């Protein structure tokens, strides 16, 4: 394999990896996905959840915002084996959170 082919393969792999990350949270992750997705107890469980890309921000009873009710439900299911739970509180961001939506051009 020549050097140009190797560079093309590496660029393609980087592109595919970044596209996968963007497709999981097309407008950027909310605080719930950020904090719960890094919790070592449930990180793998949360990552395996099938979350639709429909953005309908909801606030959980844990005070964190989630991209939609399905995302919140996923976290709830992953927390239950540890005796914890998070439920739907209301639509929209939780009070006091910065509402930052990332735009990808």
C-alpha positions as CSV (number, residue, x, y, z in Angstrom):
1,X,0.0,0.0,0.0
2,X,1.5,3.3,-1.0
3,X,1.6,6.4,1.2
4,X,-1.3,8.2,-0.5
5,X,-3.6,5.2,0.0
6,X,-2.7,5.1,3.6
7,X,-3.5,8.7,4.1
8,X,-6.8,8.4,2.4
9,X,-7.7,5.4,4.6
10,X,-6.8,7.3,7.8
11,X,-8.8,10.3,6.7
12,X,-11.8,8.1,6.0
13,X,-11.6,6.4,9.4
14,X,-11.4,9.8,11.2
15,X,-14.4,11.0,9.2
16,X,-16.4,8.0,10.0
17,X,-15.6,8.1,13.7
18,X,-16.6,11.8,13.9
19,X,-19.8,11.2,11.9
20,X,-20.8,8.5,14.4
21,X,-20.2,10.9,17.3
22,X,-22.2,13.7,15.7
23,X,-25.1,11.4,14.8
24,X,-25.6,10.4,18.4
25,X,-26.2,14.0,19.4
26,X,-26.8,16.0,16.2
27,X,-27.1,19.3,18.1
28,X,-24.6,18.6,20.8
29,X,-25.1,16.6,24.0
30,X,-27.1,18.1,26.9
31,X,-26.0,18.0,30.5
32,X,-27.6,14.7,31.2
33,X,-25.8,13.0,28.3
34,X,-22.5,14.6,29.3
35,X,-22.7,13.8,33.0
36,X,-24.4,10.4,32.8
37,X,-22.4,9.3,29.8
38,X,-19.2,9.7,31.7
39,X,-20.5,7.9,34.9
40,X,-18.2,4.8,34.9
41,X,-21.0,2.6,36.4
42,X,-23.4,3.1,33.4
43,X,-21.2,4.5,30.6
44,X,-21.3,1.4,28.5
45,X,-25.0,0.8,29.1
46,X,-25.9,4.4,28.1
47,X,-23.8,4.2,25.0
48,X,-25.6,1.0,23.8
49,X,-29.0,2.7,24.0
50,X,-30.7,3.4,20.7
51,X,-31.6,7.1,20.9
52,X,-33.6,8.7,18.1
53,X,-32.2,12.0,16.8
54,X,-35.4,13.9,17.5
55,X,-34.6,16.8,19.7
56,X,-37.2,17.5,22.3
57,X,-35.4,18.6,25.4
58,X,-36.7,17.3,28.7
59,X,-35.7,17.9,32.3
60,X,-35.1,14.9,34.6
61,X,-35.8,14.7,38.3
62,X,-32.0,14.7,38.7
63,X,-31.9,18.3,37.6
64,X,-30.2,17.4,34.3
65,X,-31.5,18.1,30.8
66,X,-31.8,15.3,28.2
67,X,-32.1,15.5,24.4
68,X,-35.5,13.6,24.5
69,X,-37.6,11.3,26.7
70,X,-36.0,8.2,25.2
71,X,-32.5,9.4,26.3
72,X,-33.8,10.0,29.9
73,X,-35.5,6.6,29.9
74,X,-32.2,5.0,28.8
75,X,-30.4,6.6,31.7
76,X,-33.1,5.5,34.1
77,X,-32.9,1.9,32.9
78,X,-29.1,1.9,33.3
79,X,-29.3,3.4,36.9
80,X,-31.9,1.0,38.2
81,X,-29.4,-1.9,39.0
82,X,-27.7,0.6,41.3
83,X,-30.9,1.5,43.2
84,X,-31.1,4.9,41.5
85,X,-33.7,6.3,39.2
86,X,-34.4,9.5,37.1
87,X,-37.8,10.4,35.9
88,X,-39.4,13.0,33.6
89,X,-39.9,16.3,35.3
90,X,-41.0,18.6,32.5
91,X,-40.4,19.6,28.9
92,X,-37.6,22.0,28.2
93,X,-34.2,22.6,29.9
94,X,-33.9,22.3,33.6
95,X,-33.8,25.7,35.3
96,X,-30.4,27.4,35.5
97,X,-28.9,25.4,32.7
98,X,-27.1,27.1,29.8
99,X,-29.1,26.4,26.6
100,X,-26.3,25.9,24.1
101,X,-27.1,24.3,20.8
102,X,-24.2,23.6,18.5
103,X,-24.7,24.3,14.9
104,X,-22.9,22.2,12.3
105,X,-22.5,23.7,8.9
